[in-house]
Amino acid sequence: MLQAVQKKKKEKVDIIANVIVTLLAVLNLFPLYWLFTSSLKNSSDVLKMPPDWWPRTFTFSNYTEVFSSQPALRWTFNSLYVAGLTTVLVVIASSMAAYAFSKLQFKGKQIIFILFVSSMMVPKEVMIVPLFRITQQFGMVNSLNGMIWPNVATAFGVFLLKGFFDSAPDALREAARIDGAGEVRTFLQVILPIVKPGIGALFILNFVQVWNDYLWQLVIGQDKETKTLMVGIATLMQDLNPNFAYKMAGATVAAIPMLLIFFLFQRFFTAGISIGAVKE
């Protein structure tokens, strides 16, 4: 009898929790819904009161105007190139550094790691002037390379992946060395596959961070052809053109690649952020 009462209470709690989670999900997804539906309306319908929750007439002319009046395709390529290449380089550099801090022994390892991670407390805005001058001396201002290389060495990526490398058993590394595998082969074929969830999580987090790195991309990309999508769309938002549906279409174009990346790597990201919650 007691178990039946407890079961009913648990079912009621589950129902209430599911309702709350559903409401929060709707609230979080509503801005995306409003952004996308507004991009398919006429400009006058966007500001209509009371608003039309669903477009009465669908039009794709806003998207056509974005790509015809602005070099949006070039901006999209620039953003994908910068975010994609930067993220790949960050994953490579961070995984090698994290492996060294986790599995290799050398003098001053703990002190170097503490100093390295301490750099996370320094905001990028503080370093933007000296970083710009260094980039200028290398001749990378107004180029995509200037947006990529200053973002490759990140303490966050090393800090994140080190925890995953620490969870990899040392016995596997010792077994690989007994079988004659060198350090590079052990890293690539034995240890690295174990930390795939962490790499997936780092890939998504870093891709989103670089994709939204508006300030640095604005400082480096000074010509219209070297602007990224986020910077280019921001110029549309600052335009005095009252066509808000046109601006909504531009913002939708900027949001879609980020959503696709998240869905593609969702499995690794979920595993990466939850793996530390399970204790043996």
Kinemage of the C-alpha trace (Angstrom):
@kinemage 1
@onewidth
@group {chain A} dominant
@subgroup {mainchain}
@vectorlist {calphas} color= white
{ca met a 1} P 0.000 0.000 0.000
{ca leu a 2} L 2.799 2.382 0.954
{ca gln a 3} L 4.653 1.608 -2.267
{ca ala a 4} L 1.510 2.365 -4.309
{ca val a 5} L 1.135 5.763 -2.607
{ca gln a 6} L 4.808 6.574 -3.174
{ca lys a 7} L 4.493 5.519 -6.806
{ca lys a 8} L 1.504 7.852 -7.315
{ca lys a 9} L 3.392 10.726 -5.685
{ca lys a 10} L 6.382 10.054 -7.931
{ca glu a 11} L 4.143 10.050 -11.005
{ca lys a 12} L 2.636 13.404 -9.988
{ca val a 13} L 6.095 14.878 -9.438
{ca asp a 14} L 7.221 13.556 -12.834
{ca ile a 15} L 4.190 15.108 -14.539
{ca ile a 16} L 4.807 18.485 -12.895
{ca ala a 17} L 8.505 18.330 -13.775
{ca asn a 18} L 7.723 17.453 -17.398
{ca val a 19} L 5.266 20.346 -17.650
{ca ile a 20} L 7.829 22.790 -16.235
{ca val a 21} L 10.577 21.515 -18.554
{ca thr a 22} L 8.221 21.775 -21.550
{ca leu a 23} L 7.305 25.367 -20.687
{ca leu a 24} L 10.970 26.319 -20.275
{ca ala a 25} L 11.799 24.656 -23.606
{ca val a 26} L 9.029 26.620 -25.336
{ca leu a 27} L 10.251 29.872 -23.786
{ca asn a 28} L 13.805 29.196 -24.945
{ca leu a 29} L 12.781 28.178 -28.452
{ca phe a 30} L 10.311 31.017 -28.978
{ca pro a 31} L 12.959 33.630 -29.963
{ca leu a 32} L 14.221 31.294 -32.700
{ca tyr a 33} L 10.658 30.660 -33.859
{ca trp a 34} L 9.895 34.393 -33.939
{ca leu a 35} L 13.154 35.151 -35.739
{ca phe a 36} L 12.497 32.583 -38.479
{ca thr a 37} L 8.809 33.378 -38.991
{ca ser a 38} L 9.497 37.128 -39.033
{ca ser a 39} L 12.047 36.622 -41.797
{ca leu a 40} L 9.258 35.158 -43.944
{ca lys a 41} L 6.921 38.136 -43.468
{ca asn a 42} L 6.630 41.519 -45.093
{ca ser a 43} L 8.321 44.327 -43.195
{ca ser a 44} L 5.015 45.912 -42.170
{ca asp a 45} L 3.805 42.633 -40.662
{ca val a 46} L 6.810 42.325 -38.327
{ca leu a 47} L 5.780 45.351 -36.245
{ca lys a 48} L 2.062 44.682 -36.516
{ca met a 49} L 0.064 44.872 -33.285
{ca pro a 50} L -1.421 42.526 -32.331
{ca pro a 51} L 1.246 40.389 -33.957
{ca asp a 52} L 0.651 37.558 -36.393
{ca trp a 53} L 2.046 34.473 -34.695
{ca trp a 54} L 2.160 32.746 -38.088
{ca pro a 55} L 2.884 34.527 -41.393
{ca arg a 56} L -0.265 35.133 -43.413
{ca thr a 57} L 1.758 35.205 -46.610
{ca phe a 58} L 5.151 33.554 -46.958
{ca thr a 59} L 7.845 35.415 -48.850
{ca phe a 60} L 11.484 34.519 -49.442
{ca ser a 61} L 12.287 37.901 -50.961
{ca asn a 62} L 14.059 38.959 -47.756
{ca tyr a 63} L 16.608 36.159 -48.154
{ca thr a 64} L 16.983 36.939 -51.839
{ca glu a 65} L 17.661 40.585 -51.018
{ca val a 66} L 20.247 39.697 -48.368
{ca phe a 67} L 22.292 37.626 -50.821
{ca ser a 68} L 21.803 39.965 -53.785
{ca ser a 69} L 22.447 43.319 -52.106
{ca gln a 70} L 25.230 42.137 -49.781
{ca pro a 71} L 28.185 39.713 -50.175
{ca ala a 72} L 26.452 37.360 -47.725
{ca leu a 73} L 27.851 34.254 -49.415
{ca arg a 74} L 31.361 35.597 -48.963
{ca trp a 75} L 30.608 36.462 -45.338
{ca thr a 76} L 29.256 32.957 -44.763
{ca phe a 77} L 32.351 31.372 -46.269
{ca asn a 78} L 34.600 33.611 -44.172
{ca ser a 79} L 32.776 32.656 -40.966
{ca leu a 80} L 32.788 28.929 -41.746
{ca tyr a 81} L 36.447 29.049 -42.732
{ca val a 82} L 37.533 31.027 -39.669
{ca ala a 83} L 35.413 29.122 -37.149
{ca gly a 84} L 36.073 25.697 -38.678
{ca leu a 85} L 39.835 26.011 -39.150
{ca thr a 86} L 40.321 27.727 -35.790
{ca thr a 87} L 38.369 24.996 -34.011
{ca val a 88} L 40.317 22.201 -35.711
{ca leu a 89} L 43.621 23.839 -34.770
{ca val a 90} L 42.406 24.419 -31.202
{ca val a 91} L 41.418 20.753 -30.856
{ca ile a 92} L 44.811 19.607 -32.157
{ca ala a 93} L 46.857 21.984 -29.987
{ca ser a 94} L 44.711 21.532 -26.889
{ca ser a 95} L 44.661 17.725 -27.097
{ca met a 96} L 48.458 17.515 -27.391
{ca ala a 97} L 49.010 19.991 -24.541
{ca ala a 98} L 46.404 18.311 -22.335
{ca tyr a 99} L 47.977 14.902 -22.964
{ca ala a 100} L 51.373 16.273 -21.955
{ca phe a 101} L 50.025 17.817 -18.751
{ca ser a 102} L 48.084 14.674 -17.904
{ca lys a 103} L 50.359 11.767 -18.799
{ca leu a 104} L 53.912 13.042 -19.239
{ca gln a 105} L 56.334 13.887 -16.446
{ca phe a 106} L 58.549 16.978 -16.636
{ca lys a 107} L 59.862 19.595 -14.235
{ca gly a 108} L 57.519 22.368 -13.240
{ca lys a 109} L 54.467 20.678 -14.765
{ca gln a 110} L 52.040 21.730 -12.033
{ca ile a 111} L 53.321 25.318 -11.887
{ca ile a 112} L 53.177 25.702 -15.670
{ca phe a 113} L 49.649 24.278 -15.741
{ca ile a 114} L 48.476 26.634 -12.974
{ca leu a 115} L 49.974 29.634 -14.776
{ca phe a 116} L 48.463 28.462 -18.037
{ca val a 117} L 44.980 28.034 -16.586
{ca ser a 118} L 45.286 31.338 -14.698
{ca ser a 119} L 45.294 33.114 -18.059
{ca met a 120} L 41.590 32.217 -18.302
{ca met a 121} L 40.914 34.919 -15.706
{ca val a 122} L 42.240 37.630 -18.032
{ca pro a 123} L 39.466 38.894 -20.350
{ca lys a 124} L 40.324 39.113 -24.024
{ca glu a 125} L 39.255 42.754 -24.152
{ca val a 126} L 42.239 43.634 -21.949
{ca met a 127} L 44.657 42.152 -24.481
{ca ile a 128} L 42.980 43.391 -27.635
{ca val a 129} L 45.287 46.401 -28.206
{ca pro a 130} L 48.638 44.567 -27.798
{ca leu a 131} L 47.202 41.581 -29.656
{ca phe a 132} L 46.199 43.842 -32.532
{ca arg a 133} L 49.688 45.378 -32.657
{ca ile a 134} L 51.309 41.946 -32.766
{ca thr a 135} L 48.913 40.867 -35.515
{ca gln a 136} L 49.699 44.080 -37.376
{ca gln a 137} L 53.439 43.417 -37.187
{ca phe a 138} L 52.877 39.992 -38.762
{ca gly a 139} L 50.917 41.619 -41.572
{ca met a 140} L 47.715 39.749 -40.794
{ca val a 141} L 45.382 42.713 -40.304
{ca asn a 142} L 42.426 42.708 -42.691
{ca ser a 143} L 42.894 38.999 -43.391
{ca leu a 144} L 41.273 35.767 -42.279
{ca asn a 145} L 44.598 34.535 -40.874
{ca gly a 146} L 44.527 37.399 -38.409
{ca met a 147} L 41.211 36.101 -37.098
{ca ile a 148} L 42.423 32.494 -36.842
{ca trp a 149} L 45.903 32.298 -35.321
{ca pro a 150} L 45.429 34.509 -32.234
{ca asn a 151} L 42.579 32.193 -31.162
{ca val a 152} L 44.416 28.873 -31.527
{ca ala a 153} L 46.178 28.677 -28.147
{ca thr a 154} L 43.357 28.621 -25.597
{ca ala a 155} L 43.757 27.672 -21.953
{ca phe a 156} L 40.123 26.579 -21.777
{ca gly a 157} L 40.625 23.777 -24.311
{ca val a 158} L 43.629 22.427 -22.410
{ca phe a 159} L 41.790 22.679 -19.092
{ca leu a 160} L 38.734 20.874 -20.469
{ca leu a 161} L 40.584 18.032 -22.186
{ca lys a 162} L 43.023 17.433 -19.336
{ca gly a 163} L 40.154 16.134 -17.220
{ca phe a 164} L 39.285 13.612 -19.920
{ca phe a 165} L 42.890 12.503 -20.327
{ca asp a 166} L 43.151 12.098 -16.552
{ca ser a 167} L 40.206 9.676 -16.687
{ca ala a 168} L 42.002 7.475 -19.247
{ca pro a 169} L 43.630 4.527 -17.417
{ca asp a 170} L 47.426 4.615 -17.257
{ca ala a 171} L 47.379 0.825 -17.707
{ca leu a 172} L 46.420 1.286 -21.366
{ca arg a 173} L 49.400 3.528 -21.951
{ca glu a 174} L 51.727 1.089 -20.208
{ca ala a 175} L 50.317 -1.836 -22.212
{ca ala a 176} L 50.862 0.078 -25.449
{ca arg a 177} L 54.473 0.798 -24.505
{ca ile a 178} L 55.044 -2.896 -23.705
{ca asp a 179} L 53.709 -3.750 -27.171
{ca gly a 180} L 56.303 -1.412 -28.676
{ca ala a 181} L 54.134 1.619 -29.407
{ca gly a 182} L 55.833 4.983 -29.204
{ca glu a 183} L 54.445 8.061 -27.499
{ca val a 184} L 52.868 9.460 -30.655
{ca arg a 185} L 51.204 6.176 -31.579
{ca thr a 186} L 49.957 5.702 -28.019
{ca phe a 187} L 48.483 9.191 -28.063
{ca leu a 188} L 46.791 8.835 -31.457
{ca gln a 189} L 45.581 5.226 -31.401
{ca val a 190} L 45.102 4.377 -27.714
{ca ile a 191} L 44.344 7.443 -25.611
{ca leu a 192} L 42.788 9.853 -28.100
{ca pro a 193} L 39.796 7.605 -29.019
{ca ile a 194} L 38.858 7.439 -25.333
{ca val a 195} L 38.475 11.219 -25.070
{ca lys a 196} L 36.225 11.646 -28.133
{ca pro a 197} L 33.322 13.001 -26.031
{ca gly a 198} L 35.579 15.734 -24.673
{ca ile a 199} L 36.811 16.603 -28.153
{ca gly a 200} L 33.216 16.815 -29.379
{ca ala a 201} L 32.278 19.126 -26.517
{ca leu a 202} L 35.334 21.300 -27.129
{ca phe a 203} L 34.572 21.440 -30.852
{ca ile a 204} L 31.056 22.772 -30.299
{ca leu a 205} L 31.982 25.217 -27.537
{ca asn a 206} L 34.957 26.619 -29.428
{ca phe a 207} L 33.111 26.788 -32.768
{ca val a 208} L 30.307 28.787 -31.167
{ca gln a 209} L 32.800 31.041 -29.374
{ca val a 210} L 34.755 31.816 -32.560
{ca trp a 211} L 31.569 32.171 -34.613
{ca asn a 212} L 30.337 34.814 -32.146
{ca asp a 213} L 33.718 36.510 -31.684
{ca tyr a 214} L 32.303 39.783 -32.926
{ca leu a 215} L 34.799 42.239 -31.407
{ca trp a 216} L 38.024 40.660 -32.686
{ca gln a 217} L 36.593 39.967 -36.127
{ca leu a 218} L 35.341 43.551 -36.310
{ca val a 219} L 38.813 44.903 -35.456
{ca ile a 220} L 40.684 42.674 -37.936
{ca gly a 221} L 38.230 42.489 -40.850
{ca gln a 222} L 38.152 46.079 -42.055
{ca asp a 223} L 37.174 45.575 -45.695
{ca lys a 224} L 33.718 44.438 -46.719
{ca glu a 225} L 35.080 41.302 -48.394
{ca thr a 226} L 36.951 40.178 -45.260
{ca lys a 227} L 34.031 40.608 -42.869
{ca thr a 228} L 32.529 37.536 -41.265
{ca leu a 229} L 28.830 36.802 -41.237
{ca met a 230} L 28.289 38.061 -37.683
{ca val a 231} L 30.022 41.375 -38.426
{ca gly a 232} L 28.294 41.734 -41.790
{ca ile a 233} L 24.844 41.043 -40.360
{ca ala a 234} L 25.553 43.505 -37.549
{ca thr a 235} L 26.079 46.210 -40.168
{ca leu a 236} L 22.624 45.380 -41.544
{ca met a 237} L 21.147 45.824 -38.066
{ca gln a 238} L 22.791 49.266 -37.814
{ca asp a 239} L 21.475 50.276 -41.221
{ca leu a 240} L 18.736 52.901 -41.246
{ca asn a 241} L 16.727 50.718 -43.598
{ca pro a 242} L 13.351 50.203 -41.866
{ca asn a 243} L 12.857 46.759 -43.438
{ca phe a 244} L 12.958 44.677 -40.256
{ca ala a 245} L 12.003 41.465 -42.051
{ca tyr a 246} L 15.125 41.886 -44.192
{ca lys a 247} L 17.221 42.200 -41.030
{ca met a 248} L 15.512 39.166 -39.502
{ca ala a 249} L 16.442 37.172 -42.605
{ca gly a 250} L 20.081 38.170 -42.171
{ca ala a 251} L 20.039 37.161 -38.503
{ca thr a 252} L 18.482 33.809 -39.449
{ca val a 253} L 21.244 33.161 -41.977
{ca ala a 254} L 23.807 33.836 -39.241
{ca ala a 255} L 22.100 31.460 -36.781
{ca ile a 256} L 21.535 28.441 -39.053
{ca pro a 257} L 25.172 27.186 -39.358
{ca met a 258} L 25.615 27.287 -35.598
{ca leu a 259} L 22.461 25.221 -35.077
{ca leu a 260} L 23.604 22.670 -37.661
{ca ile a 261} L 26.984 22.267 -35.953
{ca phe a 262} L 25.285 21.698 -32.610
{ca phe a 263} L 22.953 19.024 -34.009
{ca leu a 264} L 25.818 17.259 -35.801
{ca phe a 265} L 27.946 17.045 -32.638
{ca gln a 266} L 25.102 16.818 -30.126
{ca arg a 267} L 25.880 13.220 -29.178
{ca phe a 268} L 29.508 14.018 -28.332
{ca phe a 269} L 28.565 17.251 -26.576
{ca thr a 270} L 25.990 15.535 -24.333
{ca ala a 271} L 28.434 12.784 -23.448
{ca gly a 272} L 31.197 15.312 -22.869
{ca ile a 273} L 29.310 17.447 -20.357
{ca ser a 274} L 27.780 14.473 -18.506
{ca ile a 275} L 30.705 12.051 -18.326
{ca gly a 276} L 32.011 13.649 -15.160
{ca ala a 277} L 28.679 13.150 -13.378
{ca val a 278} L 29.080 9.364 -13.303
{ca lys a 279} L 31.262 7.947 -10.574
{ca glu a 280} L 32.278 4.362 -10.332
